[in-house]
Amino acid sequence: MGIDIRRDVPLAPLTTLGLGGRARFFIPVYSTDDLREALAWTHAKAHPLYVLGGGSNTIFRDAGFDGTVIHLQMKGLERSGCDMTVAAGEVWDDVVARSIESGLSGIESLSGIPGLAGATPVQNVGAYGQEVASTIVSVTGVHAETGEIRTVEKSDCGFAYRNSSFKRGYPLIITEVRFRLYEADPEPSYPELKEAFAKAVDSFANEKGRGPNRQEELQLLRTSVFSIRRRKSMVVDSSDPDSKSAGSFFTNPVLSEDQFEECRNRAARLGLSLPAYPSGETVKLSAAWLVENSGFVRGYTENGVGISKAHALALVNRGGTTEALLALADRIVDSVKERFGVELEREPVLARC
C-alpha cells in the first residue's frame, strides 16, 4: 500500500512536554519495510530527518521541524525462555509488565518510565539501580544513511551512564531489541526502593499469611516503584500538571577524582557538604542537589515554564514555549557552572533541522 506521508502535523501532542510546532512532513511506520521506504523518500527529497518514538525524551522547537519526522509504531513481543525480543514501537512499561507476568527479573525497577522500547538502548535507560544495558543482548535496526539492516551486539553498543553509541551519533534507527532476563527474586539496591519494597512484602505477608512467590515479589516491587515515581511526578498523568515534563532534564554528572575535589572545595567554601557517590576512579554527583543549591527551588516558575514541585530535575511546561524552557535550562546550567564548576548535560534530545 505504500507509506502514509502527511503534511503539517502538530508535534506537541506527541511529546510528554506538550511543546513544539508542526512537522513539515510526518510519516508513521509500522514495519522495517515502511521505515526503509520512508528513509528513501526523505533522502530523495534531501529533507532533514528526525525519528520519533514515544516523545518522552524529545524537545521540538516552537517553529516545529522543517523536514520529515518518522514516527516508529512497529509492534511485537516474542519470548523464548528468558529472552524477550521486542519491537521498537512497544510501550516500554508494557514490556516491563509482560516480563513480570512471566516471572522474569532484570527490568522491574524500570517500571513507569514513559516512552517506547526502541528508545531505551539509546539513553541506556536506568532507574533505581537498574539499567537496560545489563539485560540487552543485541539491537537490530536500519542504518539511517544506507537503509541496510544491521544487528549490533551488546559489546558494540558503547553503553555508558545514560549513553550509548546510538546517542553519540551511530546512525542506526532501532527497530528491535533483544533482552535476556533471568529467573531470580528481585533484590533492589536503591535505598528508597529497598525500604518501600520491604514494607510491601511485610504487608503482603500479614494479609495473606504467607510470603510472596517470585512473580508476586516482582509485582510488589513494580508497585513500589510506581508509588515512588508518582510522588516525584515521574509518571505521566493528565491529572498531575508536574508530569508535563521530559522526566529528568539533566543527567547526574560523573567526575574524575580531581574534578570532584575541585567541586567539593567550591561547595565547602559556600558552607555546603557535597553528596557524592564514588564508583571506581569516578564520582557521581546529584544533579538535583546542584540545581537546588544554585538558587533554583522546586516549584519555581517563569514565562510559563518551571521546575516541578516534586523533583528538582524535572523542567515542566506550565503553558509556556520551548524557547522559554530552553532559556530556563540555560540559566540553570550557567548557575551550576558558576557556583560549582560543573557543567550539567541535558538528557532529552532537542530536534534540530
C-alpha positions in Angstrom: 0.0 0.0 0.0 3.0 2.3 0.5 3.8 4.7 3.3 1.4 7.4 4.5 3.1 10.8 4.0 1.3 13.5 6.0 1.9 17.3 6.0 1.8 20.0 8.6 1.3 17.7 11.6 1.3 19.1 15.1 4.1 17.7 17.2 3.3 19.0 20.7 0.6 16.3 21.3 3.2 13.6 20.5 5.5 14.6 23.4 5.2 14.4 27.1 6.3 18.1 27.4 3.4 19.2 25.1 5.6 21.7 23.4 6.7 22.4 19.8 5.3 23.4 16.4 4.5 21.3 13.4 6.3 18.8 11.2 6.5 19.8 7.6 6.2 16.1 6.7 5.3 13.2 9.0 5.4 9.5 8.2 4.2 6.8 10.6 6.0 3.5 10.0 4.7 0.1 11.1 7.4 -2.2 9.8 11.0 -2.3 8.8 10.0 -2.1 5.1 7.9 1.0 5.9 11.0 2.5 7.6 13.3 1.8 4.7 10.8 3.3 2.3 10.3 6.4 4.4 14.1 6.9 4.6 14.5 6.5 0.9 11.7 9.1 0.3 13.3 11.5 2.8 16.8 11.2 1.3 15.4 11.7 -2.2 13.8 15.0 -1.0 17.0 15.9 0.9 15.0 16.7 4.0 16.3 16.9 7.5 15.2 13.8 9.4 14.0 13.2 13.0 12.9 9.8 14.2 10.3 10.0 17.0 9.3 7.3 19.4 7.1 7.9 22.4 8.1 11.6 22.7 9.1 11.3 26.4 12.7 12.4 25.7 12.2 14.8 22.8 12.1 18.6 22.6 10.7 20.2 19.5 11.2 23.9 18.9 8.3 26.3 18.7 8.8 26.7 14.9 8.4 22.9 14.5 10.5 20.7 12.4 11.1 21.8 8.8 11.8 18.3 7.5 10.5 14.8 7.9 9.5 13.2 11.2 9.4 9.5 11.0 7.2 8.0 13.8 8.1 4.5 14.9 5.0 2.3 15.5 6.1 -1.2 14.8 4.7 -3.7 17.4 5.6 -7.2 18.6 7.0 -9.1 21.5 8.3 -12.6 21.5 9.6 -14.6 24.4 11.9 -17.7 24.2 12.9 -18.9 27.7 14.5 -15.9 29.4 14.9 -13.9 26.2 12.4 -11.3 25.1 12.6 -9.8 21.6 10.7 -6.5 21.5 9.7 -4.3 18.6 10.8 -0.6 18.9 7.2 0.7 19.0 6.1 -1.3 22.0 5.3 0.8 25.1 8.2 0.3 27.5 6.1 -0.1 30.6 4.0 -2.7 28.9 7.3 -4.6 28.2 8.2 -4.4 31.9 4.7 -5.6 32.9 5.0 -8.6 30.5 8.4 -9.6 31.9 6.9 -9.6 35.4 3.9 -11.6 34.3 6.4 -14.2 33.1 8.2 -14.2 36.4 11.4 -12.7 34.9 13.5 -10.1 36.6 16.1 -7.6 35.3 14.0 -4.6 34.3 11.3 -4.5 37.1 12.8 -1.3 38.6 12.4 0.4 35.3 8.6 0.3 35.7 6.7 3.5 34.9 9.3 5.0 32.6 7.5 6.6 29.7 8.4 6.1 26.1 8.9 3.1 23.7 11.2 0.1 23.9 13.3 1.2 20.9 14.5 4.3 22.7 15.8 2.5 25.8 19.2 1.5 24.4 19.8 5.0 23.1 19.8 6.6 26.5 20.7 3.4 28.3 17.6 4.0 30.3 18.0 3.4 34.0 16.4 3.9 37.4 16.6 2.7 41.0 19.8 0.6 40.5 18.9 -1.0 37.1 19.7 0.0 33.5 18.8 -1.7 30.3 22.5 -2.3 29.3 22.6 -5.1 31.9 20.0 -7.1 30.1 20.3 -6.2 26.4 21.8 -8.9 24.2 21.6 -7.1 20.8 19.9 -4.3 19.0 18.6 -4.5 15.4 17.8 -1.5 13.2 18.1 0.2 9.9 21.1 2.3 9.0 19.8 5.8 8.6 22.0 6.6 5.6 22.2 3.3 3.7 19.0 1.6 4.6 20.9 -1.5 5.5 19.5 -3.8 8.2 22.1 -4.3 10.9 22.3 -6.2 14.2 24.6 -4.7 16.8 25.8 -6.9 19.7 25.8 -5.5 23.2 29.6 -5.3 23.2 29.5 -2.9 20.3 26.7 -0.7 21.7 29.1 1.5 23.6 26.9 1.6 26.7 27.8 4.0 29.5 25.8 6.0 32.1 22.7 7.3 30.2 24.7 7.0 27.0 25.4 4.7 24.0 26.9 4.6 20.6 23.5 5.4 19.2 23.2 8.6 21.3 26.8 9.6 20.3 26.0 9.5 16.6 25.9 6.0 15.3 23.1 6.3 12.7 21.1 3.2 13.5 17.3 3.6 13.7 16.4 0.8 16.2 13.6 -1.5 15.2 14.0 -4.3 17.6 15.8 -5.0 20.9 16.6 -8.4 22.4 16.7 -8.7 26.2 18.0 -11.6 28.3 16.3 -11.6 31.6 16.6 -14.1 34.4 14.6 -16.2 36.9 15.6 -14.7 40.2 14.0 -12.9 43.1 14.2 -9.1 43.0 16.9 -7.6 45.1 16.6 -3.8 45.0 19.7 -1.8 45.9 18.4 1.7 45.8 17.7 2.7 49.4 14.3 4.3 48.9 13.0 1.4 46.8 14.6 -1.2 49.1 12.7 0.3 52.1 9.4 0.6 50.2 9.7 -3.0 48.9 10.4 -4.4 52.3 7.3 -2.7 53.7 5.2 -4.1 50.7 6.5 -7.6 51.3 5.7 -7.4 55.1 2.2 -6.1 54.3 1.6 -8.9 51.8 2.7 -11.5 54.4 0.5 -10.0 57.1 -2.5 -10.0 54.7 -2.0 -13.4 53.1 -0.4 -15.3 56.0 2.5 -16.3 53.7 5.4 -14.8 51.9 5.0 -13.8 48.2 6.3 -16.0 45.4 8.7 -14.7 42.8 6.1 -13.3 40.5 4.3 -11.7 43.4 7.5 -10.2 44.7 8.2 -8.7 41.2 4.8 -7.2 41.2 5.2 -5.8 44.7 8.5 -4.2 43.6 6.8 -2.7 40.5 4.0 -1.3 42.7 6.7 0.2 45.0 8.4 1.8 42.0 5.2 3.4 40.8 4.5 4.8 44.3 7.9 6.5 44.4 7.7 7.8 40.8 4.2 9.2 41.4 5.4 11.1 44.5 8.0 12.7 42.2 5.5 13.3 39.4 7.6 11.0 37.2 4.6 9.0 35.9 2.7 10.6 33.0 -0.7 11.6 34.4 -3.1 14.1 32.9 -4.3 14.9 36.4 -0.8 15.9 37.5 0.5 19.1 35.9 4.0 18.4 37.2 4.2 15.3 35.0 4.1 17.5 31.9 7.8 17.2 31.5 10.6 15.1 29.8 11.5 13.4 33.1 14.9 14.3 34.4 16.2 17.2 32.3 19.8 16.8 33.3 22.0 13.8 33.9 23.9 13.3 37.1 27.5 14.5 36.5 30.2 11.9 36.6 33.6 13.4 37.5 37.2 12.4 37.8 38.6 12.4 41.3 40.4 15.7 40.6 37.2 17.3 39.2 35.4 16.1 42.3 37.9 17.6 44.7 37.6 21.0 42.9 33.8 20.8 43.1 33.9 19.7 46.8 36.2 22.6 47.7 33.9 25.0 46.0 31.0 23.6 47.9 32.9 23.8 51.2 33.7 27.5 50.6 30.0 28.0 50.4 29.5 26.1 53.7 27.9 23.2 51.9 28.6 19.4 52.2 28.6 17.9 48.7 26.9 14.5 48.5 28.9 12.1 46.3 28.7 8.5 45.0 32.2 7.1 44.2 32.5 4.3 41.6 36.0 3.2 40.8 38.0 6.1 39.6 35.0 8.4 39.1 32.5 10.1 41.3 28.8 10.7 40.5 27.1 13.8 41.8 23.4 14.5 42.3 22.3 16.9 39.6 19.2 17.7 41.7 21.4 18.8 44.6 23.5 21.0 42.4 20.3 22.6 40.9 18.7 23.3 44.3 21.9 24.7 45.7 22.3 27.1 42.8 19.3 29.2 43.5 16.6 27.1 41.8 13.9 25.7 44.1 11.2 23.2 43.4 8.0 24.8 42.1 9.9 27.8 40.6 8.1 29.2 37.6 8.9 31.8 34.9 7.4 32.6 31.5 5.0 29.6 31.6 7.7 27.0 32.4 9.3 25.9 35.6 10.7 23.3 37.9 8.5 20.5 39.2 7.2 20.9 42.8 8.1 17.2 43.3 11.5 16.8 41.6 14.3 19.4 41.0 15.5 17.8 37.8 12.1 17.9 36.0 11.5 21.0 34.0 7.8 21.5 33.5 5.6 23.1 30.8 3.0 25.3 32.6 1.6 26.8 29.4 4.9 28.2 28.1 7.0 27.7 25.0 10.0 25.6 24.0 12.2 28.7 23.9 11.2 29.7 27.4 12.0 26.1 28.6 15.4 26.2 27.0 16.2 29.6 28.4 15.4 28.4 31.9 17.6 25.3 31.3 20.5 27.5 30.1 20.2 29.7 33.2 20.3 26.6 35.5 23.4 25.3 33.6 25.1 28.6 33.9 24.4 29.0 37.6 25.6 25.5 38.4 28.7 26.0 36.3 29.5 29.4 38.0 28.8 28.1 41.5 30.3 24.6 41.4 32.4 24.4 38.3 30.3 21.6 36.9 28.5 21.7 33.5 25.2 19.9 33.6 24.3 17.9 30.4 20.8 17.9 29.0 19.2 14.4 28.9 16.3 15.0 26.4 17.1 15.4 22.8 16.5 18.7 21.0 15.3 18.0 17.5 17.3 20.2 15.1 16.8 21.0 11.5 
